[in-house]
Each structure stands twice: as structure tokens, then as C-alpha cells.
Amino acid sequence: MTDSRSPAPRTGRELLDALAELGPRPALTWFGADGRTELSGRVLGNWVIKAANHLADEIALSRGDALVLDLPPHWKRLVLALAGWTTGAEVRGLDRDPATASTAPVPPVDVDGMLIVATDRPGTELADAAEELLVLDAVSLALRASMPLPPLAHDWAQEVRGAGDVLALAPGPWSGPVAAPATADDEGAEVLIGSDGADGSSDASAMLGAWLRGARVLGPVAAIDDATRAAEGIGPDRPA
């Protein structure tokens, strides 16, 4: 038996409606290098709306433009991915695992539209090739970029706070991954993720499925030990 809700958002509006239904209840609990951050459905939805409005109004992103996320896994990187999928961007989350990632990312060669790069290392070849460059730190409480900005670059954390709180664009078709379908065992259960899902992986599908049925997401699982499971009320049978 599956949940009666849509198995995938057809537009960003469906995702935002699902987050709004969560209201003050937690939608995402992220355990990062800068500590534990909990975002309610209302707060996460507001971040996505502001980020989407900023992309559409300030950056002039159009459907099909490439949004490359050269950032370590973090809930802010996830917000940018959700905003990009809402606005119809082709979102590409780069691998930032120190063991496997490139320290000198290069521009993609198959971009048809504008190349927009969000990064915490604005001195790379990829950043230099961007038509619009968003600079930010993957730090929860950072109100502005900690590094010097190149000419014409955007301080994302500072600018996005001034973006509108009501979605100003009419969302077209969702350009992100399909949500994981719910089963009877998933009803009301939290979902544990390995990363932020900004690369469009199965973590993204799991998160979308959770939010569409009104459940909480926690991650990354590597940061969730037995004590954290007990403190967060995570059932012992939930896979990690």
C-alpha cells in the first residue's frame, strides 16, 4: 500500500505546499561541522522561496540554465538545489569528498544556457568561467561570505535575505529528481540520509518522498551515533 499523495512534485509549488503543511514541525535536522541545525517546514520553505526568487530576479536564471554547486554537503547547498529545481535549472552538485573530489574543478562543456556557479572557493577555473557567481560559506550562521569577492560576484547569504518571502515566479515543470514512493512502513517515519542530496541522488528522492508525506529528514547518517538517535527519538529499526 502506498501513500495517497503524489509520488513526485510536478512543480516546485507542490514541494512548497508540502513544507507549508509541516508548519512549525521539523522538516530537516542537519548535523554538520558547525553543529546541529533544525529547520521547520515553514523555515525550510521560506529559504527555498527566497533562494528561488533570488535566482529568478537577481540572477535572471531561465529554465534550462546550469546551476553548478561547488560546495561541501550542507543544508544551504540543498536549499540552492531545491530552488534551482523549482525554477527549472539544470542543477549539478559537485563531489566535494576530500578523498575523491577535484581541487581544481573545470567548467562543464555541455551547457546550453547560462552558467551559474555557487561556491566557497571563488578562485577556481570553474568560478572564473561563470556568468553569474554566487559566493557563500557552507556554515549555518554565516551572514555573509568570509572570503573576498571577485568583481561582480554575489554575496549569496547577504543578498538572499533581502529576497521576497512569497514566490514571485509561476513554477514550471519540476527539473529535479523523482521522489521515492512511500510504503505502509514509511507512514509517519523519519528518513535518514547519507548526504544533502544536492547531486540529485537517491538521498534527494528520499527527502522529497518524506516531505510529501509530512515526515522529517535527518542527516548525514555518519554524524548520527546511538546517543543522537536516542536524543532525536529515532527508532532503532530505522536504517542508517
C-alpha positions as CSV (number, residue, x, y, z in Angstrom):
1,M,0.0,0.0,0.0
2,T,1.4,3.4,-0.9
3,D,0.8,6.9,0.4
4,S,-2.1,8.6,-1.4
5,R,-0.1,11.8,-2.1
6,S,1.7,12.4,-5.4
7,P,4.9,10.4,-5.6
8,A,6.8,13.3,-7.0
9,P,6.4,17.1,-7.2
10,R,5.3,18.2,-10.7
11,T,6.2,21.8,-9.8
12,G,8.1,23.5,-7.0
13,R,4.7,24.7,-5.7
14,E,3.8,21.1,-4.7
15,L,7.0,20.8,-2.6
16,L,6.4,24.3,-1.0
17,D,2.8,23.3,-0.2
18,A,4.1,20.1,1.5
19,L,6.6,22.1,3.5
20,A,3.9,24.6,4.5
21,E,1.7,21.8,5.7
22,L,4.5,20.8,8.1
23,G,4.4,24.3,9.5
24,P,6.4,24.5,12.8
25,R,7.2,20.8,12.8
26,P,10.7,19.8,11.9
27,A,11.4,19.1,8.2
28,L,15.1,18.8,8.2
29,T,17.7,18.2,11.0
30,W,21.2,18.6,9.7
31,F,24.3,17.5,11.7
32,G,27.2,19.4,10.2
33,A,30.7,20.5,11.2
34,D,29.1,23.7,12.6
35,G,26.7,21.7,14.8
36,R,23.0,20.7,14.8
37,T,20.6,22.8,12.7
38,E,16.9,22.1,12.7
39,L,14.6,23.7,10.1
40,S,10.9,23.5,10.4
41,G,8.7,23.1,7.3
42,R,7.9,26.8,7.4
43,V,11.5,27.9,7.7
44,L,12.9,25.5,5.1
45,G,10.1,26.5,2.7
46,N,11.0,30.2,3.2
47,W,14.6,29.6,2.5
48,V,13.7,27.8,-0.8
49,I,11.3,30.6,-1.8
50,K,13.9,33.3,-1.1
51,A,16.6,31.4,-3.0
52,A,14.3,30.8,-5.9
53,N,13.3,34.5,-6.0
54,H,16.9,35.5,-5.9
55,L,17.8,33.2,-8.8
56,A,14.9,34.4,-10.9
57,D,15.1,38.1,-10.1
58,E,18.7,39.0,-9.3
59,I,20.5,36.3,-11.3
60,A,17.9,36.2,-14.1
61,L,18.1,32.4,-14.3
62,S,16.0,30.9,-17.1
63,R,14.7,27.4,-17.5
64,G,17.5,25.1,-18.6
65,D,20.3,27.2,-17.3
66,A,23.1,25.4,-15.4
67,L,23.4,25.9,-11.7
68,V,26.7,24.2,-10.5
69,L,27.0,23.8,-6.8
70,D,30.7,23.7,-5.9
71,L,30.1,23.4,-2.1
72,P,30.6,20.8,0.5
73,P,27.4,18.9,1.6
74,H,25.3,21.2,3.7
75,W,21.7,22.3,4.2
76,K,22.4,25.6,2.4
77,R,23.6,23.6,-0.7
78,L,20.4,21.6,-0.5
79,V,18.4,24.9,-0.4
80,L,20.1,26.1,-3.6
81,A,19.4,22.7,-5.3
82,L,15.7,22.8,-4.3
83,A,15.5,26.4,-5.5
84,G,17.2,25.5,-8.8
85,W,14.8,22.6,-9.4
86,T,11.9,24.9,-8.6
87,T,13.0,27.4,-11.2
88,G,13.7,24.7,-13.8
89,A,17.5,24.9,-13.7
90,E,19.8,22.0,-14.5
91,V,21.4,21.6,-11.1
92,R,24.8,19.9,-10.8
93,G,26.2,19.2,-7.3
94,L,29.9,18.6,-7.5
95,D,31.7,15.9,-5.5
96,R,33.4,17.6,-2.5
97,D,34.6,14.4,-0.8
98,P,38.3,15.1,0.1
99,A,39.2,11.6,-0.9
100,T,37.8,11.8,-4.4
101,A,36.9,15.3,-5.4
102,S,38.9,17.6,-7.7
103,T,40.6,20.5,-6.0
104,A,40.5,22.4,-9.4
105,P,37.0,21.9,-10.9
106,V,36.7,22.9,-14.5
107,P,33.7,24.4,-16.3
108,P,31.2,21.9,-17.8
109,V,31.4,21.7,-21.6
110,D,27.7,20.8,-22.3
111,V,25.9,23.9,-21.0
112,D,23.4,25.3,-23.4
113,G,22.2,28.3,-21.3
114,M,23.8,30.5,-18.7
115,L,26.4,29.0,-16.3
116,I,25.7,30.0,-12.7
117,V,28.2,28.8,-10.0
118,A,27.6,28.7,-6.3
119,T,30.9,28.2,-4.5
120,D,33.1,28.7,-1.4
121,R,36.3,28.8,-3.5
122,P,35.9,31.7,-6.0
123,G,39.4,31.4,-7.4
124,T,38.9,28.3,-9.5
125,E,38.7,28.0,-13.2
126,L,35.1,27.0,-12.8
127,A,34.3,30.1,-10.9
128,D,36.2,32.3,-13.4
129,A,34.0,30.8,-16.2
130,A,30.7,31.5,-14.5
131,E,28.4,34.2,-16.0
132,E,27.0,34.6,-12.5
133,L,29.0,33.7,-9.4
134,L,27.4,33.2,-6.0
135,V,29.9,33.1,-3.2
136,L,28.9,31.6,0.2
137,D,30.2,29.6,3.1
138,A,28.6,26.2,4.0
139,V,28.1,27.4,7.5
140,S,24.7,27.7,9.1
141,L,25.0,31.1,10.8
142,A,27.2,32.8,8.2
143,L,25.5,36.1,7.3
144,R,28.0,37.0,4.6
145,A,30.9,35.4,2.7
146,S,34.1,35.1,4.7
147,M,36.3,35.4,1.7
148,P,37.0,38.3,-0.7
149,L,34.5,38.5,-3.6
150,P,35.7,38.8,-7.2
151,P,34.3,41.7,-9.2
152,L,30.6,41.4,-9.9
153,A,30.3,38.3,-7.7
154,H,27.2,38.0,-5.4
155,D,27.4,37.5,-1.7
156,W,24.6,35.0,-1.6
157,A,24.0,34.8,2.1
158,Q,23.7,38.6,2.3
159,E,21.6,39.0,-0.8
160,V,19.2,36.1,-0.4
161,R,17.9,37.5,3.0
162,G,16.6,40.5,1.1
163,A,14.7,38.4,-1.5
164,G,10.9,38.1,-1.3
165,D,9.1,35.8,1.1
166,V,6.4,35.0,-1.5
167,L,7.3,33.0,-4.6
168,A,7.3,35.6,-7.3
169,L,7.5,33.2,-10.3
170,A,5.0,30.7,-11.6
171,P,6.9,27.4,-11.2
172,G,7.1,25.4,-14.4
173,P,7.8,21.7,-14.5
174,W,10.0,20.4,-11.7
175,S,13.5,19.8,-13.1
176,G,14.7,17.7,-10.1
177,P,14.7,14.1,-9.2
178,V,11.6,11.9,-8.7
179,A,10.5,11.4,-5.1
180,A,10.8,8.0,-3.6
181,P,7.3,6.4,-3.3
182,A,6.1,5.8,0.2
183,T,5.1,2.4,1.6
184,A,2.9,1.5,4.5
185,D,6.1,1.0,6.7
186,D,7.1,4.6,6.0
187,E,3.9,6.3,7.3
188,G,4.9,9.0,9.8
189,A,8.5,7.7,10.0
190,E,11.6,9.8,9.7
191,V,14.1,9.4,6.9
192,L,17.8,9.2,7.4
193,I,20.1,10.4,4.5
194,G,23.7,10.0,3.8
195,S,24.3,13.4,2.3
196,D,22.3,16.5,1.3
197,G,21.0,15.1,-2.0
198,A,22.1,18.2,-4.0
199,D,23.6,16.0,-6.6
200,G,20.1,14.6,-7.4
201,S,21.0,11.2,-5.8
202,S,18.8,8.8,-4.0
203,D,19.1,10.9,-0.9
204,A,17.2,13.7,-2.8
205,S,14.5,11.3,-3.8
206,A,14.2,10.0,-0.2
207,M,13.9,13.6,1.1
208,L,11.2,14.6,-1.4
209,G,9.2,11.5,-0.6
210,A,9.4,12.2,3.1
211,W,8.3,15.8,2.8
212,L,5.4,15.0,0.5
213,R,4.0,12.7,3.2
214,G,4.8,15.0,6.0
215,A,7.8,13.3,7.6
216,R,11.1,14.6,9.0
217,V,14.6,14.1,7.4
218,L,17.8,13.8,9.4
219,G,21.4,13.5,8.3
220,P,24.0,12.9,7.4
221,V,23.9,9.4,8.9
222,A,27.6,9.4,9.5
223,A,27.1,12.0,12.2
224,I,24.2,10.2,13.9
225,D,25.5,7.9,16.7
226,D,23.5,5.9,19.2
227,A,23.3,8.8,21.6
228,T,22.0,11.1,18.9
229,R,19.4,8.5,17.8
230,A,18.2,8.4,21.4
231,A,18.1,12.2,21.7
232,E,16.3,12.6,18.4
233,G,13.8,9.8,19.0
234,I,14.9,7.9,16.0
235,G,13.6,4.3,16.1
236,P,16.2,1.6,16.4
237,D,14.8,-0.1,13.3
238,R,15.4,2.9,11.0
239,P,18.3,2.1,8.7
240,A,21.4,4.2,8.8
